[in-house]
Amino acid sequence: CAIIQWRRGRPWPWYRSASWTVGIVTAAAGFVGPLAAAAHQDFVAHMWAHLLVGMAAPLLLVLGAPVTLALRSIDVGSARRLSHVLNSWPARFLTAPVVAAVLNVGGMWVLYSTPLYDAMRASFLVHLIVMTHFLLAGYLFTAAIIPIDPAPHRAGFPLRTAVVVLALAAHGILAKTLYAHPPVGVDGLDAQAGAMLMYYAGDVVDIAIITILCAQWYRRSGRKLRGRQGAAPLAASA
């Protein structure tokens, strides 16, 4: 799609393409390769895979603005069908900030507080399903908090801020819970190392999301302020 835009004389921003490409590579590291293989036995490696697939990759993919690129590149009929899907009630429901946060953070709590983690280590299929959920849920959550593409559900900044604060708190509490109460079959030292990685490395991605959210809010407030300042002279002259 980026090549199509370049041929049409409307170059797609290189940083969008770079972000999308790095996001794909980052997500792939959690599914295949040495890290994915080690994640079946090593809790620290599993946590690295979780952070890459469920947090870092979704942020990079969202910043790549794939929906915007697709809408600009495909034909009118396909664009209308895609817009219809984006505006359907399932899409509006899944992209609501509260729902996206529950799917994202709630999925983590289910994984580590049930036998699902042990099943994930024993079965490649379960591992694949869980990691796919992390990727999709992480993408929905990130897109709901800092929408770059056209979104069917653009909640207000106060709601998005409240949701991200609560989600970060739930993520931090989960990390501390894993530190004190390791999952079944995980050594105490490994659990502590993985929990600390989850807590501190996860903060890096969380800070990036909060920074982008604040920048979006600042720009929106600035545009509204300029609009009011521009309307004041017109009202005075009238």
C-alpha positions in Angstrom: 0.0 0.0 0.0 2.9 2.4 0.8 4.3 1.7 -2.7 0.9 2.5 -4.2 0.8 5.8 -2.5 4.4 6.6 -3.7 3.4 5.8 -7.3 0.4 8.1 -6.9 2.6 11.0 -5.9 1.4 10.9 -2.3 4.3 9.4 -0.4 3.3 7.7 2.8 5.4 8.9 5.8 8.5 6.8 6.2 8.2 6.7 10.0 4.7 5.1 9.7 6.2 2.3 7.5 9.1 1.9 9.8 6.9 1.7 12.9 4.7 -1.0 11.2 7.6 -3.0 10.0 9.3 -3.0 13.4 6.0 -3.9 15.0 5.6 -6.9 12.8 9.2 -8.1 13.6 8.6 -7.5 17.3 5.4 -9.5 17.4 7.0 -12.3 15.4 9.7 -12.7 18.0 7.1 -13.9 20.5 5.6 -16.5 18.1 8.7 -18.1 16.5 12.4 -18.2 17.1 14.6 -18.7 20.1 12.6 -16.4 22.4 9.3 -18.2 21.7 11.0 -21.6 22.2 12.5 -20.5 25.5 9.2 -19.0 26.7 7.8 -22.5 27.1 10.2 -23.3 30.0 11.7 -20.0 31.2 9.3 -17.6 32.9 11.6 -14.6 32.2 11.7 -15.5 28.5 7.9 -15.8 28.6 7.6 -12.4 30.2 9.8 -10.9 27.5 7.6 -12.5 24.8 4.5 -11.1 26.6 5.9 -7.6 26.7 7.0 -7.7 23.1 3.7 -9.2 21.7 1.2 -7.7 24.1 2.6 -4.2 24.7 5.5 -3.1 22.4 4.2 -4.5 19.1 0.7 -3.1 19.5 2.0 0.4 20.1 4.3 0.2 17.0 1.5 -1.2 14.9 -1.0 1.5 15.9 1.6 4.2 15.2 1.9 2.7 11.7 -1.7 3.8 11.0 -2.6 0.7 8.8 -6.3 1.5 8.5 -5.6 5.0 7.1 -3.1 3.6 4.6 -5.6 0.9 3.5 -8.4 3.5 3.1 -6.1 5.7 1.0 -4.9 2.8 -1.2 -7.9 0.5 -2.0 -10.7 1.3 -4.4 -13.8 3.1 -3.5 -16.0 0.0 -3.1 -13.5 -1.8 -0.9 -13.0 1.4 1.2 -16.8 1.6 1.7 -17.0 -2.0 2.8 -14.0 -1.5 5.2 -15.7 1.6 6.6 -18.9 -0.4 7.1 -17.0 -3.0 9.1 -15.3 -0.3 11.2 -18.7 1.3 12.0 -20.4 -2.0 12.8 -21.6 -2.6 16.4 -19.0 -5.3 17.1 -16.2 -2.9 16.1 -17.7 -0.1 18.2 -18.1 -2.5 21.2 -14.6 -3.9 21.0 -12.9 -0.5 20.6 -14.6 1.0 23.6 -11.8 1.9 26.0 -13.4 0.0 28.9 -14.0 -3.2 26.9 -10.5 -3.1 25.3 -8.9 -2.6 28.8 -10.9 -5.6 30.2 -9.9 -7.8 27.3 -6.2 -6.7 27.6 -5.5 -6.6 31.3 -8.3 -9.1 32.2 -6.7 -11.7 29.9 -3.4 -11.4 31.8 -5.1 -12.0 35.1 -6.9 -15.1 33.7 -3.6 -16.5 32.3 -1.6 -16.2 35.5 -4.4 -17.0 38.0 -5.7 -20.2 36.3 -4.1 -23.4 35.0 -4.0 -21.7 31.6 -0.3 -20.7 32.0 0.7 -24.3 32.7 -1.3 -25.5 29.6 0.4 -22.8 27.6 3.8 -24.1 28.5 2.8 -27.7 27.6 1.0 -27.0 24.3 2.2 -25.1 21.3 -1.4 -24.6 20.1 -2.4 -23.0 23.4 0.7 -20.9 23.3 -0.2 -19.7 19.9 -3.8 -18.9 20.9 -2.8 -17.0 24.0 -0.1 -14.9 22.2 -2.6 -14.1 19.4 -5.0 -12.9 22.1 -2.3 -10.7 23.7 -1.5 -9.2 20.3 -5.1 -8.4 19.3 -6.2 -7.3 22.8 -3.1 -5.1 23.1 -3.8 -3.6 19.7 -7.4 -2.8 20.6 -6.4 -1.3 23.9 -3.7 0.9 22.4 -5.9 2.0 19.5 -8.7 2.8 21.9 -6.5 5.0 24.1 -4.4 6.7 21.4 -6.4 6.4 18.2 -4.3 7.2 15.1 -6.6 5.7 12.5 -10.3 6.4 12.0 -12.0 4.8 14.9 -15.7 3.9 15.4 -15.5 4.7 19.1 -13.6 7.9 20.0 -14.2 8.4 23.6 -13.4 11.7 25.3 -9.9 12.3 26.8 -11.1 12.2 30.4 -12.5 8.7 30.0 -9.5 7.5 28.1 -7.2 8.9 30.8 -9.2 7.3 33.6 -9.2 3.9 31.8 -5.4 3.9 31.1 -4.7 4.9 34.8 -6.8 2.0 36.0 -5.3 -0.4 33.5 -1.8 0.5 34.5 -2.8 0.0 38.2 -4.2 -3.4 37.4 -1.1 -4.3 35.5 1.2 -3.2 38.4 -0.9 -5.1 40.9 -0.7 -8.3 38.8 3.1 -7.9 38.6 3.3 -7.6 42.4 1.0 -10.6 42.8 3.2 -12.7 40.6 6.2 -11.6 42.6 4.6 -12.8 45.9 2.7 -15.8 44.5 4.4 -17.5 41.5 2.3 -19.3 39.0 2.1 -23.1 39.4 5.3 -24.8 38.3 7.4 -21.6 38.3 10.4 -21.2 40.6 10.3 -18.4 43.1 13.4 -16.6 41.9 12.3 -16.9 38.2 8.8 -15.6 39.2 10.4 -12.6 41.0 12.7 -11.8 38.0 9.8 -12.1 35.6 7.5 -10.0 37.7 10.1 -7.2 38.0 10.6 -7.3 34.3 6.8 -7.0 33.8 6.6 -4.1 36.2 9.5 -2.0 35.1 9.8 -2.8 31.4 6.0 -2.5 31.1 6.3 1.0 32.5 8.4 2.1 29.5 5.6 1.2 27.0 3.0 2.7 29.4 4.9 6.0 29.6 5.0 6.1 25.8 1.2 5.7 25.6 0.6 8.3 28.2 2.9 10.8 26.5 1.1 10.3 23.2 -2.3 10.6 24.9 -1.2 13.9 26.5 0.2 15.2 23.2 -3.1 14.4 21.5 -5.1 16.1 24.2 -2.8 19.2 24.1 -3.2 19.5 20.3 -7.0 19.1 20.5 -7.2 21.8 23.3 -4.9 24.1 21.2 -7.1 23.8 18.1 -10.2 24.6 20.2 -8.5 27.6 21.8 -7.4 28.9 18.4 -11.0 28.4 17.1 -12.4 30.5 19.9 -9.8 33.2 19.5 -10.5 33.4 15.7 -14.3 33.5 16.4 -14.0 36.4 18.9 -12.9 39.1 16.4 -15.6 38.1 14.0 -18.3 38.3 16.7 -16.9 41.7 17.8 -17.0 43.1 14.2 -20.5 41.7 13.8 
